[in-house]
Amino acid sequence: MTNTTESDHQPPGPSLGLRENLGQFSLLVGVNALVGGMIGQERTVLPLLARSVFGLTALTTTLTFIAAFGVVKALTNFFAGTLSDRHGRKPVLIGGWIIGIPVPLLLMWAPTWGWVVAANVLLGINQGLTWSTTVIMKIDLVGPRRRGLAMGFNEAAGYGAVAVTALATGWMAERWGLRPAPFFLGLAFAGLGLGLSTLLVHETHGHARHEAGGTESGTPTETPHTWRVFRLTSFSEPALSSCSQAGLVNNLNDGLAWGLFPLFFAQAGLSVARIGLLAAVYPAVWGLGQLWTGGLSDRVGRKWLIAGGMALQAAAIAAVAAANGFGAWLAATAVLGAGTAMVYPTLLAAIGDVAHPAWRARAIGVYRLWRDLGFAVGAVAAGLIADAYSIPVAIYAVSALTLGSAAVVAMRMYETHPSP
């Protein structure tokens, strides 16, 4: 584990800290909100589109768009970290936005479900490049002491935008139909994100180099091979690997909420607008909650926020399956958002605590590889279980898996924050 205490003898270079870099930090928060909006355009509409427009009945087939998104985003996350270390952060961010521009156009006019899956392949690349890079850039800027707070702002912006866009697209779909109106929002997000990233965002790689140069002499300064970073983050380093498995299960839960919850609520007879509200509450609480939980992890530590948040998610997911009625589902999805808010920025902050600045971007990429594979694992597993048994059985199975993940964190992970 690296010593993240800021040295009083850092060489001259870029200033680290939230206050010192507030302008660029705030701009990157706004850019990440646009990144989140690109996912939000699908949250309410796409599962319903699969049934009503494309006539898909098998849930495993319906959820292929999430599986494709998850696999591609996971792999892109891995390469985004390496590319950011080699070529800088800004070029990777701009490339991600260029790839995202066709996504809403494909969703508007897709003649077959295969075109929707292809759009989600592009969306996975877009999200892997842009979201990974905004995370890395914020960590570069703020330095070690306010890392949890920085991740709270980052993830709050992204998932707050998911919530607002999910609510807006549900309302637009109710009024103007499932296509094309809801996807005009995504087109606007992609154009604005590309413009801001190209014209106003500054490169931050120099901040990471400066932090690496200012670490204490006892900290290892060699740059390990990428395969060693992969092994450390995935399996051998207790805190990093505990975070990786928790991230995978967390996004498995998100894949469940994205793909199966709208269909589950539709089977109960809820309107599209009400389904949109339920689809928005979960990421809204998740997003807003991170404004508090990110900074909280800087004060009380990472480990027990992660373990407790995973346990709370498990309880909330089980409550969705057990409940019956809009009010009960509203409460359960809000609790699910609260549990996710405890976990999401804290996992990223813990990775930043342990990984040395010289290879931190790659460690974040590996963590996000595992985390976003959760979308694919969740889509395939939940679809197979739901087709074989029922949607409630699939929801209960995911709840049990989430509780197991909380136990792994509690038993294996150590506290990573230097002064909780």
TILUMBA-759045 format. One line per field, with one value per residue (C-alpha): residue number from 0; residue in one letter; y, x, z. Coordinates in steps of 0.02 Angstrom, whole numbers, plus 50000, padded with zeros to 5 digits. Example, Ala and Ser with C-alpha at 12.3 -4.5 7.8 and 13.67 -1.06 7.14 Angstrom:
REM TILUMBA-759045
resi = (0 | 1) .
resn = (a | s) .
v = (49775 | 49947) .
u = (50615 | 50684) .
w = (50390 | 50357) .
END
This chain:
REM TILUMBA-759045
resi = (0 | 1 | 2 | 3 | 4 | 5 | 6 | 7 | 8 | 9 | 10 | 11 | 12 | 13 | 14 | 15 | 16 | 17 | 18 | 19 | 20 | 21 | 22 | 23 | 24 | 25 | 26 | 27 | 28 | 29 | 30 | 31 | 32 | 33 | 34 | 35 | 36 | 37 | 38 | 39 | 40 | 41 | 42 | 43 | 44 | 45 | 46 | 47 | 48 | 49 | 50 | 51 | 52 | 53 | 54 | 55 | 56 | 57 | 58 | 59 | 60 | 61 | 62 | 63 | 64 | 65 | 66 | 67 | 68 | 69 | 70 | 71 | 72 | 73 | 74 | 75 | 76 | 77 | 78 | 79 | 80 | 81 | 82 | 83 | 84 | 85 | 86 | 87 | 88 | 89 | 90 | 91 | 92 | 93 | 94 | 95 | 96 | 97 | 98 | 99 | 100 | 101 | 102 | 103 | 104 | 105 | 106 | 107 | 108 | 109 | 110 | 111 | 112 | 113 | 114 | 115 | 116 | 117 | 118 | 119 | 120 | 121 | 122 | 123 | 124 | 125 | 126 | 127 | 128 | 129 | 130 | 131 | 132 | 133 | 134 | 135 | 136 | 137 | 138 | 139 | 140 | 141 | 142 | 143 | 144 | 145 | 146 | 147 | 148 | 149 | 150 | 151 | 152 | 153 | 154 | 155 | 156 | 157 | 158 | 159 | 160 | 161 | 162 | 163 | 164 | 165 | 166 | 167 | 168 | 169 | 170 | 171 | 172 | 173 | 174 | 175 | 176 | 177 | 178 | 179 | 180 | 181 | 182 | 183 | 184 | 185 | 186 | 187 | 188 | 189 | 190 | 191 | 192 | 193 | 194 | 195 | 196 | 197 | 198 | 199 | 200 | 201 | 202 | 203 | 204 | 205 | 206 | 207 | 208 | 209 | 210 | 211 | 212 | 213 | 214 | 215 | 216 | 217 | 218 | 219 | 220 | 221 | 222 | 223 | 224 | 225 | 226 | 227 | 228 | 229 | 230 | 231 | 232 | 233 | 234 | 235 | 236 | 237 | 238 | 239 | 240 | 241 | 242 | 243 | 244 | 245 | 246 | 247 | 248 | 249 | 250 | 251 | 252 | 253 | 254 | 255 | 256 | 257 | 258 | 259 | 260 | 261 | 262 | 263 | 264 | 265 | 266 | 267 | 268 | 269 | 270 | 271 | 272 | 273 | 274 | 275 | 276 | 277 | 278 | 279 | 280 | 281 | 282 | 283 | 284 | 285 | 286 | 287 | 288 | 289 | 290 | 291 | 292 | 293 | 294 | 295 | 296 | 297 | 298 | 299 | 300 | 301 | 302 | 303 | 304 | 305 | 306 | 307 | 308 | 309 | 310 | 311 | 312 | 313 | 314 | 315 | 316 | 317 | 318 | 319 | 320 | 321 | 322 | 323 | 324 | 325 | 326 | 327 | 328 | 329 | 330 | 331 | 332 | 333 | 334 | 335 | 336 | 337 | 338 | 339 | 340 | 341 | 342 | 343 | 344 | 345 | 346 | 347 | 348 | 349 | 350 | 351 | 352 | 353 | 354 | 355 | 356 | 357 | 358 | 359 | 360 | 361 | 362 | 363 | 364 | 365 | 366 | 367 | 368 | 369 | 370 | 371 | 372 | 373 | 374 | 375 | 376 | 377 | 378 | 379 | 380 | 381 | 382 | 383 | 384 | 385 | 386 | 387 | 388 | 389 | 390 | 391 | 392 | 393 | 394 | 395 | 396 | 397 | 398 | 399 | 400 | 401 | 402 | 403 | 404 | 405 | 406 | 407 | 408 | 409 | 410 | 411 | 412 | 413 | 414 | 415 | 416 | 417 | 418 | 419) .
resn = (m | t | n | t | t | e | s | d | h | q | p | p | g | p | s | l | g | l | r | e | n | l | g | q | f | s | l | l | v | g | v | n | a | l | v | g | g | m | i | g | q | e | r | t | v | l | p | l | l | a | r | s | v | f | g | l | t | a | l | t | t | t | l | t | f | i | a | a | f | g | v | v | k | a | l | t | n | f | f | a | g | t | l | s | d | r | h | g | r | k | p | v | l | i | g | g | w | i | i | g | i | p | v | p | l | l | l | m | w | a | p | t | w | g | w | v | v | a | a | n | v | l | l | g | i | n | q | g | l | t | w | s | t | t | v | i | m | k | i | d | l | v | g | p | r | r | r | g | l | a | m | g | f | n | e | a | a | g | y | g | a | v | a | v | t | a | l | a | t | g | w | m | a | e | r | w | g | l | r | p | a | p | f | f | l | g | l | a | f | a | g | l | g | l | g | l | s | t | l | l | v | h | e | t | h | g | h | a | r | h | e | a | g | g | t | e | s | g | t | p | t | e | t | p | h | t | w | r | v | f | r | l | t | s | f | s | e | p | a | l | s | s | c | s | q | a | g | l | v | n | n | l | n | d | g | l | a | w | g | l | f | p | l | f | f | a | q | a | g | l | s | v | a | r | i | g | l | l | a | a | v | y | p | a | v | w | g | l | g | q | l | w | t | g | g | l | s | d | r | v | g | r | k | w | l | i | a | g | g | m | a | l | q | a | a | a | i | a | a | v | a | a | a | n | g | f | g | a | w | l | a | a | t | a | v | l | g | a | g | t | a | m | v | y | p | t | l | l | a | a | i | g | d | v | a | h | p | a | w | r | a | r | a | i | g | v | y | r | l | w | r | d | l | g | f | a | v | g | a | v | a | a | g | l | i | a | d | a | y | s | i | p | v | a | i | y | a | v | s | a | l | t | l | g | s | a | a | v | v | a | m | r | m | y | e | t | h | p | s | p) .
v = (50000 | 50173 | 50309 | 50443 | 50577 | 50735 | 50781 | 50952 | 50935 | 50904 | 50969 | 51122 | 51079 | 51081 | 51115 | 50971 | 51000 | 51032 | 51219 | 51243 | 51159 | 51206 | 51273 | 51118 | 51004 | 51085 | 51075 | 50889 | 50864 | 50942 | 50834 | 50677 | 50728 | 50724 | 50552 | 50491 | 50564 | 50452 | 50300 | 50384 | 50397 | 50206 | 50168 | 50184 | 50164 | 50024 | 49873 | 49929 | 49957 | 49777 | 49712 | 49834 | 49876 | 49727 | 49593 | 49511 | 49395 | 49295 | 49396 | 49327 | 49399 | 49562 | 49591 | 49565 | 49754 | 49764 | 49616 | 49693 | 49861 | 49783 | 49676 | 49815 | 49948 | 49833 | 49799 | 49983 | 50032 | 49922 | 50000 | 50176 | 50173 | 50112 | 50237 | 50378 | 50337 | 50325 | 50465 | 50579 | 50595 | 50724 | 50631 | 50478 | 50586 | 50667 | 50499 | 50431 | 50573 | 50552 | 50368 | 50413 | 50528 | 50390 | 50304 | 50405 | 50406 | 50216 | 50202 | 50320 | 50228 | 50048 | 49932 | 49774 | 49731 | 49694 | 49879 | 49919 | 49797 | 49879 | 50049 | 49982 | 49919 | 50099 | 50161 | 50042 | 50113 | 50290 | 50259 | 50164 | 50302 | 50455 | 50400 | 50316 | 50471 | 50594 | 50485 | 50479 | 50666 | 50713 | 50598 | 50680 | 50854 | 50836 | 50735 | 50606 | 50699 | 50737 | 50585 | 50518 | 50688 | 50704 | 50534 | 50580 | 50733 | 50636 | 50493 | 50607 | 50707 | 50552 | 50459 | 50614 | 50641 | 50459 | 50491 | 50655 | 50586 | 50425 | 50530 | 50647 | 50508 | 50419 | 50577 | 50606 | 50425 | 50438 | 50595 | 50567 | 50381 | 50270 | 50332 | 50448 | 50591 | 50523 | 50500 | 50682 | 50711 | 50591 | 50678 | 50845 | 50769 | 50695 | 50857 | 50962 | 50837 | 50835 | 51025 | 51052 | 50916 | 50982 | 51168 | 51187 | 51030 | 51033 | 50887 | 50824 | 50691 | 50813 | 50819 | 50630 | 50637 | 50776 | 50674 | 50521 | 50627 | 50693 | 50526 | 50478 | 50385 | 50227 | 50210 | 50095 | 50203 | 50069 | 50055 | 49876 | 49787 | 49798 | 49612 | 49632 | 49777 | 49664 | 49525 | 49643 | 49728 | 49570 | 49435 | 49455 | 49624 | 49602 | 49776 | 49798 | 49627 | 49648 | 49811 | 49727 | 49590 | 49714 | 49826 | 49680 | 49634 | 49816 | 49837 | 49667 | 49745 | 49897 | 49784 | 49700 | 49867 | 49928 | 49773 | 49678 | 49806 | 49900 | 49736 | 49679 | 49842 | 49834 | 49660 | 49737 | 49860 | 50021 | 50158 | 50208 | 50372 | 50281 | 50156 | 50304 | 50378 | 50214 | 50202 | 50378 | 50364 | 50233 | 50329 | 50494 | 50438 | 50352 | 50510 | 50636 | 50522 | 50517 | 50703 | 50649 | 50472 | 50516 | 50643 | 50531 | 50396 | 50523 | 50542 | 50369 | 50256 | 50149 | 49968 | 49973 | 50094 | 49967 | 49815 | 49903 | 49973 | 49802 | 49728 | 49869 | 49838 | 49654 | 49697 | 49824 | 49706 | 49572 | 49703 | 49744 | 49561 | 49546 | 49710 | 49743 | 49919 | 50081 | 50155 | 50001 | 49990 | 50175 | 50150 | 49994 | 50075 | 50227 | 50113 | 50026 | 50195 | 50235 | 50072 | 50102 | 50279 | 50209 | 50093 | 50177 | 50325 | 50233 | 50090 | 50211 | 50307 | 50144 | 50098 | 50271 | 50247 | 50085 | 50108 | 50210 | 50365 | 50290 | 50147 | 50210 | 50243 | 50062 | 49998 | 50102 | 50029 | 49850 | 49885 | 49960 | 49810 | 49695 | 49816 | 49839 | 49655 | 49651 | 49723 | 49574 | 49444 | 49517 | 49526 | 49348 | 49269 | 49365 | 49331 | 49144 | 49129 | 49235 | 49132 | 48968 | 49019 | 49198 | 49377 | 49375 | 49220 | 49307 | 49460 | 49354 | 49263 | 49428 | 49484 | 49329 | 49357 | 49537 | 49483 | 49363 | 49505 | 49608 | 49462 | 49452 | 49637 | 49619 | 49469 | 49507 | 49694 | 49804 | 49989 | 50087 | 50268 | 50333 | 50420 | 50367) .
u = (50000 | 50065 | 50090 | 49970 | 50026 | 50067 | 50249 | 50306 | 50451 | 50365 | 50460 | 50390 | 50246 | 50057 | 49963 | 49862 | 49699 | 49515 | 49524 | 49678 | 49597 | 49415 | 49382 | 49441 | 49368 | 49196 | 49207 | 49245 | 49097 | 48987 | 49065 | 49032 | 48851 | 48839 | 48921 | 48788 | 48650 | 48705 | 48658 | 48504 | 48425 | 48405 | 48355 | 48167 | 48137 | 48245 | 48175 | 47999 | 48053 | 48114 | 47940 | 47824 | 47922 | 48035 | 47921 | 48053 | 47981 | 48131 | 48213 | 48386 | 48369 | 48296 | 48445 | 48575 | 48591 | 48651 | 48768 | 48847 | 48863 | 48942 | 49072 | 49128 | 49130 | 49229 | 49363 | 49369 | 49394 | 49548 | 49625 | 49571 | 49686 | 49835 | 49799 | 49784 | 49955 | 50035 | 49952 | 49872 | 49696 | 49620 | 49642 | 49557 | 49412 | 49387 | 49395 | 49259 | 49142 | 49170 | 49122 | 48965 | 48886 | 48806 | 48725 | 48563 | 48543 | 48551 | 48426 | 48305 | 48302 | 48359 | 48259 | 48303 | 48359 | 48533 | 48553 | 48508 | 48641 | 48766 | 48721 | 48759 | 48928 | 48969 | 48892 | 49004 | 49159 | 49096 | 49066 | 49227 | 49333 | 49242 | 49190 | 49357 | 49451 | 49347 | 49378 | 49565 | 49574 | 49485 | 49598 | 49747 | 49687 | 49636 | 49781 | 49761 | 49676 | 49509 | 49499 | 49336 | 49252 | 49310 | 49238 | 49077 | 49056 | 49105 | 48984 | 48846 | 48853 | 48852 | 48713 | 48613 | 48610 | 48558 | 48410 | 48355 | 48370 | 48277 | 48135 | 48134 | 48134 | 47994 | 47889 | 47934 | 47894 | 47725 | 47684 | 47767 | 47805 | 47955 | 48047 | 48125 | 48089 | 48174 | 48341 | 48356 | 48423 | 48567 | 48612 | 48623 | 48728 | 48854 | 48876 | 48897 | 49017 | 49128 | 49131 | 49175 | 49307 | 49391 | 49389 | 49394 | 49461 | 49648 | 49769 | 49799 | 49933 | 50063 | 49973 | 49990 | 50175 | 50199 | 50112 | 50218 | 50376 | 50324 | 50293 | 50409 | 50568 | 50506 | 50367 | 50406 | 50429 | 50454 | 50316 | 50252 | 50204 | 50020 | 49995 | 50062 | 49942 | 49802 | 49850 | 49866 | 49699 | 49605 | 49669 | 49823 | 49811 | 49675 | 49600 | 49610 | 49537 | 49399 | 49351 | 49352 | 49230 | 49118 | 49117 | 49067 | 48921 | 48869 | 48852 | 48769 | 48636 | 48628 | 48606 | 48462 | 48381 | 48409 | 48348 | 48224 | 48146 | 48053 | 47982 | 47938 | 47845 | 47760 | 47694 | 47613 | 47520 | 47616 | 47614 | 47770 | 47778 | 47773 | 47902 | 48010 | 47992 | 48046 | 48190 | 48243 | 48228 | 48365 | 48502 | 48439 | 48466 | 48627 | 48689 | 48641 | 48695 | 48872 | 48891 | 48891 | 48961 | 49116 | 49174 | 49115 | 49237 | 49378 | 49329 | 49276 | 49367 | 49321 | 49298 | 49139 | 49050 | 49079 | 49027 | 48875 | 48822 | 48827 | 48723 | 48596 | 48584 | 48549 | 48405 | 48332 | 48338 | 48247 | 48118 | 48082 | 48038 | 47935 | 47841 | 47681 | 47629 | 47704 | 47738 | 47830 | 47934 | 47974 | 48042 | 48140 | 48223 | 48268 | 48353 | 48444 | 48508 | 48567 | 48663 | 48744 | 48792 | 48886 | 48986 | 49017 | 49133 | 49213 | 49273 | 49357 | 49436 | 49503 | 49583 | 49663 | 49725 | 49818 | 49881 | 50040 | 50015 | 50132 | 50012 | 49850 | 49764 | 49792 | 49731 | 49573 | 49555 | 49569 | 49446 | 49323 | 49349 | 49285 | 49154 | 49072 | 49080 | 48945 | 48823 | 48852 | 48854 | 48695 | 48605 | 48646 | 48621 | 48462 | 48390 | 48425 | 48351 | 48199 | 48165 | 48186 | 48086 | 48022 | 48079 | 48056 | 48166 | 48302 | 48289 | 48305 | 48457 | 48545 | 48504 | 48588 | 48743 | 48755 | 48750 | 48893 | 48994 | 48971 | 49040 | 49195 | 49233 | 49206 | 49322 | 49460 | 49479 | 49585 | 49558 | 49645 | 49622 | 49780 | 49692 | 49508) .
w = (50000 | 49957 | 50085 | 50028 | 50152 | 50055 | 50073 | 50124 | 50002 | 49836 | 49686 | 49597 | 49482 | 49469 | 49630 | 49701 | 49790 | 49763 | 49799 | 49692 | 49542 | 49572 | 49396 | 49303 | 49435 | 49417 | 49228 | 49238 | 49356 | 49221 | 49085 | 49187 | 49207 | 49018 | 49019 | 49141 | 49034 | 48891 | 48997 | 49067 | 48895 | 48897 | 49076 | 49060 | 48874 | 48806 | 48903 | 48856 | 48676 | 48667 | 48707 | 48620 | 48461 | 48429 | 48503 | 48613 | 48745 | 48809 | 48946 | 48905 | 48729 | 48792 | 48906 | 48769 | 48754 | 48934 | 48913 | 48757 | 48845 | 49000 | 48911 | 48795 | 48932 | 49046 | 48915 | 48867 | 49050 | 49055 | 48901 | 48950 | 49100 | 48997 | 48857 | 48984 | 49055 | 48883 | 48786 | 48915 | 48983 | 48866 | 48700 | 48775 | 48837 | 48666 | 48577 | 48691 | 48646 | 48459 | 48474 | 48573 | 48444 | 48336 | 48486 | 48501 | 48311 | 48306 | 48449 | 48360 | 48195 | 48229 | 48112 | 48211 | 48388 | 48322 | 48284 | 48465 | 48525 | 48407 | 48479 | 48652 | 48595 | 48547 | 48710 | 48807 | 48721 | 48750 | 48935 | 48962 | 48888 | 48954 | 49129 | 49165 | 49109 | 49210 | 49364 | 49333 | 49298 | 49459 | 49561 | 49475 | 49522 | 49704 | 49775 | 49915 | 50056 | 49972 | 49857 | 49930 | 49916 | 49736 | 49691 | 49778 | 49668 | 49512 | 49538 | 49603 | 49442 | 49333 | 49419 | 49457 | 49270 | 49244 | 49360 | 49282 | 49106 | 49151 | 49224 | 49074 | 48945 | 49036 | 49028 | 48845 | 48800 | 48886 | 48787 | 48617 | 48608 | 48641 | 48484 | 48427 | 48550 | 48708 | 48617 | 48563 | 48739 | 48708 | 48546 | 48638 | 48778 | 48654 | 48558 | 48714 | 48794 | 48640 | 48630 | 48814 | 48815 | 48659 | 48699 | 48888 | 48975 | 49016 | 49024 | 49203 | 49179 | 49244 | 49412 | 49432 | 49386 | 49514 | 49650 | 49607 | 49619 | 49789 | 49875 | 50016 | 49977 | 50059 | 49932 | 49785 | 49630 | 49498 | 49370 | 49367 | 49208 | 49163 | 49194 | 49371 | 49400 | 49337 | 49458 | 49606 | 49575 | 49531 | 49647 | 49756 | 49845 | 49978 | 49973 | 49784 | 49747 | 49877 | 49793 | 49622 | 49672 | 49763 | 49610 | 49498 | 49612 | 49630 | 49442 | 49428 | 49539 | 49426 | 49274 | 49364 | 49402 | 49224 | 49133 | 49242 | 49358 | 49219 | 49153 | 49330 | 49362 | 49190 | 49230 | 49384 | 49272 | 49307 | 49175 | 49080 | 49177 | 49345 | 49287 | 49236 | 49410 | 49490 | 49367 | 49418 | 49608 | 49625 | 49532 | 49605 | 49785 | 49730 | 49646 | 49780 | 49921 | 49855 | 49892 | 50074 | 50072 | 49970 | 50099 | 50241 | 50186 | 50204 | 50387 | 50444 | 50321 | 50173 | 50229 | 50331 | 50216 | 50076 | 50177 | 50251 | 50083 | 50000 | 50142 | 50126 | 49938 | 49970 | 50086 | 49965 | 49816 | 49915 | 49966 | 49782 | 49750 | 49910 | 49894 | 49798 | 49751 | 49691 | 49863 | 49927 | 49769 | 49782 | 49958 | 49911 | 49761 | 49867 | 49995 | 49853 | 49797 | 49973 | 49986 | 49817 | 49868 | 50017 | 49904 | 49738 | 49772 | 49917 | 49807 | 49687 | 49832 | 49905 | 49739 | 49736 | 49915 | 49877 | 49699 | 49672 | 49563 | 49433 | 49399 | 49477 | 49309 | 49259 | 49428 | 49408 | 49233 | 49299 | 49440 | 49317 | 49202 | 49339 | 49399 | 49230 | 49188 | 49320 | 49192 | 49077 | 49217 | 49290 | 49123 | 49074 | 49245 | 49287 | 49113 | 49124 | 49299 | 49254 | 49097 | 49191 | 49346 | 49362 | 49381 | 49572 | 49588 | 49487 | 49601 | 49759 | 49687 | 49656 | 49833 | 49904 | 49797 | 49857 | 50038 | 50003 | 49927 | 50086 | 50187 | 50076 | 50107 | 50294 | 50308 | 50181 | 50155 | 50268 | 50298 | 50160 | 50212 | 50296 | 50440 | 50459) .
END
